[in-house]
Amino acid sequence: MPEHKRYDAIIIGAGIIGANIGFELSKAGYQTLNLDKLPAAGHGSTGNTCAIIRTHYSTWPGVAMAWEGLFYWKDWANYLETNDERGQAEFIHCGAVYLGDTDRYTEKVLPLFDEIGVPYEVWDMEAVTKRFPGIDTGSYSPPKRVEDAAFWSEATTPLQTAVCSPAAGYVSDPQLATHNLQRAAEAKGGTFRFNTEVVAIRSEAGRVTGVTLADGSLIDAPIVVNVAGPHSFVINEMAGVADSMNIKTRALRHEVHHVPAPEGLGFADNPSLIGDDDLGTYFRPELGNHILVGSQDPECDPQIWVADPDDYDREISTGQWENQVMRLARRLPALGVPSAKKGVVDLYDVSDDWIPIYDRTDLDGFYVAVGSSGNQFKNASVAAYCMTELIWRVEAGHDHDADPVRITQRYTGLELDMAAYSRNREINRDSSFSVLG
Ligand SMILES: Cc1cc2nc3c(=O)[nH]c(=O)nc-3n(C[C@H](O)[C@H](O)[C@H](O)COP(=O)(O)OP(=O)(O)OC[C@H]3O[C@@H](n4cnc5c(N)ncnc54)[C@H](O)[C@@H]3O)c2cc1C
């Protein structure tokens, strides 16, 4: 006979954000249950993330949240308040250098860094080549595809300046970081169940009452949080809230490629993230003296929206491989382009303006932490802290829609106005409408 259980809060998903919400809610005294249809924590899109932690965003809440997020990663062991038998994920605090599109930095990002107090330096190209010998400092903007003859033209002008941002790095093992959060939540009384698929959200008189599982079991809770990553729109449809949200989410296919690092770049001894707006890529060191290269979604590249997040092409495509790796080879001329394609394919959970939705919904008790748009790994703990505070205040009777909750952050003391993450906001035109948020 199917079981019937009850919790204070059910969290759908055990990715980095879902597991972190499990931890924060259980720390706040809720009896929580994280459900995931995959076999372990962090096996969804979190498992293929580049796990880059950086602070440059084009909006005040974007920078403030990422700046706050950096402190969680720096304080990871203390924050977890518990040990994990598998060890702890390491935050490699290597800093970042951003090349190209200097206008975007000087007009949008740097004033926000100044206002919030995020450190940076403006470098000339001499400083760039001193730090990264072998880098080509030519300007090739705007990004093009290799099929376009102009892709192969030599740079006629050099890049003007670069921005060095020490407030950046990456997490060595994102699945381990998620497992760390699972263990931290369990230490506070939280429960995780894997290989367990939610197939329906139940409600009564405008209030969520629980979920139904694929085996027919019912689990009751007065609070259900959708943290289903690229499946977020499926769960919102199950709950009947998708149409009442002004901002929607969709799944977008993305590829990240791995290539051997060229000689002389110095990444092994002196790692760094490099954001290359000029060629539409970003890259960082990867295990085994490799480089991981991702896309900044330049306009010339097709976007592949996925209607069914359980059914999409998981093979690296020749077209994207050639374009992305050749863009990297323009910047690093000594790069050997391997014939065998290597990397990962996964989905972003993209909102209409590439800014997440951290909010309640029109169904009482049903909350969403969705639309992470390829850039919220770094903010998982901030999102979890804010969602816990928001849930607590709304359940205590606060009308968050009329009077949006403002939350003072743990480490920086900055105050985040959660209206910025409302499901009913107007599209934020200050967004970069890309993974840069
Ligand atoms: C290729 C790539 C590169 C990225 N790079 C970066 C980066 O460098 N920096 C950064 O900050 N962010 C990055 N991101 C974004 C970041 O990884 C995500 O924002 C984050 O991992 C989302 O976590 P999540 O917990 O919301 O979702 P997920 O990790 O996707 O977890 C959702 C979980 O929900 C489960 N689920 C779905 N439906 C159901 C159901 N019906 N029943 C039960 N369980 C269900 C899934 O199985 C899944 O495990 C990247 C993303 C990708 C794909």
The ligand as an SDF file (V2000), in Angstrom:
LIG
                    3D

 53 58  0  0  0  0  0  0  0  0999 V2000
   26.5330   24.0680  -18.3660 C   0  0  0  0  0  0  0  0  0  0  0  0
   26.2420   24.9500  -17.1810 C   0  0  0  0  0  0  0  0  0  0  0  0
   27.2070   25.8030  -16.6810 C   0  0  0  0  0  0  0  0  0  0  0  0
   26.9120   26.6300  -15.5930 C   0  0  0  0  0  0  0  0  0  0  0  0
   27.8950   27.4140  -15.0690 N   0  0  0  0  0  0  0  0  0  0  0  0
   27.6480   28.1750  -13.9610 C   0  0  0  0  0  0  0  0  0  0  0  0
   28.6850   28.9170  -13.3580 C   0  0  0  0  0  0  0  0  0  0  0  0
   29.8280   28.8870  -13.7950 O   0  0  0  0  0  0  0  0  0  0  0  0
   28.3850   29.6580  -12.2480 N   0  0  0  0  0  0  0  0  0  0  0  0
   27.1280   29.7250  -11.7340 C   0  0  0  0  0  0  0  0  0  0  0  0
   26.9200   30.4340  -10.7330 O   0  0  0  0  0  0  0  0  0  0  0  0
   26.1110   28.9930  -12.2780 N   0  0  0  0  0  0  0  0  0  0  0  0
   26.3520   28.2220  -13.3760 C   0  0  0  0  0  0  0  0  0  0  0  0
   25.3690   27.4480  -13.9180 N   0  0  0  0  0  0  0  0  0  0  0  0
   24.0300   27.5040  -13.3220 C   0  0  0  0  0  0  0  0  0  0  0  0
   23.9290   26.6410  -12.0780 C   0  0  0  0  0  0  0  0  0  0  0  0
   24.5650   25.4120  -12.2850 O   0  0  0  0  0  0  0  0  0  0  0  0
   22.4480   26.4620  -11.7390 C   0  0  0  0  0  0  0  0  0  0  0  0
   21.8870   27.7410  -11.5470 O   0  0  0  0  0  0  0  0  0  0  0  0
   22.2580   25.6260  -10.4700 C   0  0  0  0  0  0  0  0  0  0  0  0
   23.0500   24.4550  -10.4920 O   0  0  0  0  0  0  0  0  0  0  0  0
   20.7870   25.2640  -10.3360 C   0  0  0  0  0  0  0  0  0  0  0  0
   20.6110   24.4870   -9.1730 O   0  0  0  0  0  0  0  0  0  0  0  0
   19.1780   23.9280   -8.8220 P   0  0  0  0  0  0  0  0  0  0  0  0
   19.3000   23.2590   -7.5100 O   0  0  0  0  0  0  0  0  0  0  0  0
   18.1730   25.0140   -8.9750 O   0  0  0  0  0  0  0  0  0  0  0  0
   18.8260   22.9290  -10.0350 O   0  0  0  0  0  0  0  0  0  0  0  0
   19.3310   21.4620  -10.4440 P   0  0  0  0  0  0  0  0  0  0  0  0
   20.7180   21.1940  -10.0470 O   0  0  0  0  0  0  0  0  0  0  0  0
   18.9900   21.2570  -11.8710 O   0  0  0  0  0  0  0  0  0  0  0  0
   18.4170   20.5310   -9.5460 O   0  0  0  0  0  0  0  0  0  0  0  0
   17.0390   20.3500   -9.8050 C   0  0  0  0  0  0  0  0  0  0  0  0
   16.6850   18.9390   -9.3790 C   0  0  0  0  0  0  0  0  0  0  0  0
   15.2720   18.8000   -9.4500 O   0  0  0  0  0  0  0  0  0  0  0  0
   15.0120   17.4610   -9.7490 C   0  0  0  0  0  0  0  0  0  0  0  0
   13.6580   17.3060  -10.2820 N   0  0  0  0  0  0  0  0  0  0  0  0
   13.1370   17.8820  -11.3880 C   0  0  0  0  0  0  0  0  0  0  0  0
   11.8570   17.5000  -11.5610 N   0  0  0  0  0  0  0  0  0  0  0  0
   11.5650   16.6620  -10.5300 C   0  0  0  0  0  0  0  0  0  0  0  0
   10.4100   15.9220  -10.1550 C   0  0  0  0  0  0  0  0  0  0  0  0
    9.2570   15.9580  -10.8810 N   0  0  0  0  0  0  0  0  0  0  0  0
   10.4680   15.1460   -9.0490 N   0  0  0  0  0  0  0  0  0  0  0  0
   11.6050   15.0670   -8.3040 C   0  0  0  0  0  0  0  0  0  0  0  0
   12.7330   15.7330   -8.6270 N   0  0  0  0  0  0  0  0  0  0  0  0
   12.7210   16.5300   -9.7090 C   0  0  0  0  0  0  0  0  0  0  0  0
   16.0790   17.1160  -10.7790 C   0  0  0  0  0  0  0  0  0  0  0  0
   16.2930   15.7110  -10.8580 O   0  0  0  0  0  0  0  0  0  0  0  0
   17.2830   17.8830  -10.2930 C   0  0  0  0  0  0  0  0  0  0  0  0
   18.2030   17.0980   -9.5730 O   0  0  0  0  0  0  0  0  0  0  0  0
   25.6130   26.6010  -15.0130 C   0  0  0  0  0  0  0  0  0  0  0  0
   24.6440   25.7320  -15.4980 C   0  0  0  0  0  0  0  0  0  0  0  0
   24.9520   24.8900  -16.5640 C   0  0  0  0  0  0  0  0  0  0  0  0
   23.8960   23.9390  -17.0710 C   0  0  0  0  0  0  0  0  0  0  0  0
  1  2  1  0
  2  3  1  0
  2 52  2  0
  3  4  2  0
  4  5  1  0
  4 50  1  0
  5  6  2  0
  6  7  1  0
  6 13  1  0
  7  8  2  0
  7  9  1  0
  9 10  1  0
 10 11  2  0
 10 12  1  0
 12 13  2  0
 13 14  1  0
 14 15  1  0
 14 50  1  0
 15 16  1  0
 16 17  1  0
 16 18  1  0
 18 19  1  0
 18 20  1  0
 20 21  1  0
 20 22  1  0
 22 23  1  0
 23 24  1  0
 24 25  2  0
 24 26  1  0
 24 27  1  0
 27 28  1  0
 28 29  2  0
 28 30  1  0
 28 31  1  0
 31 32  1  0
 32 33  1  0
 33 34  1  0
 33 48  1  0
 34 35  1  0
 35 36  1  0
 35 46  1  0
 36 37  1  0
 36 45  1  0
 37 38  2  0
 38 39  1  0
 39 40  1  0
 39 45  2  0
 40 41  1  0
 40 42  2  0
 42 43  1  0
 43 44  2  0
 44 45  1  0
 46 47  1  0
 46 48  1  0
 48 49  1  0
 50 51  2  0
 51 52  1  0
 52 53  1  0
M  END
$$$$
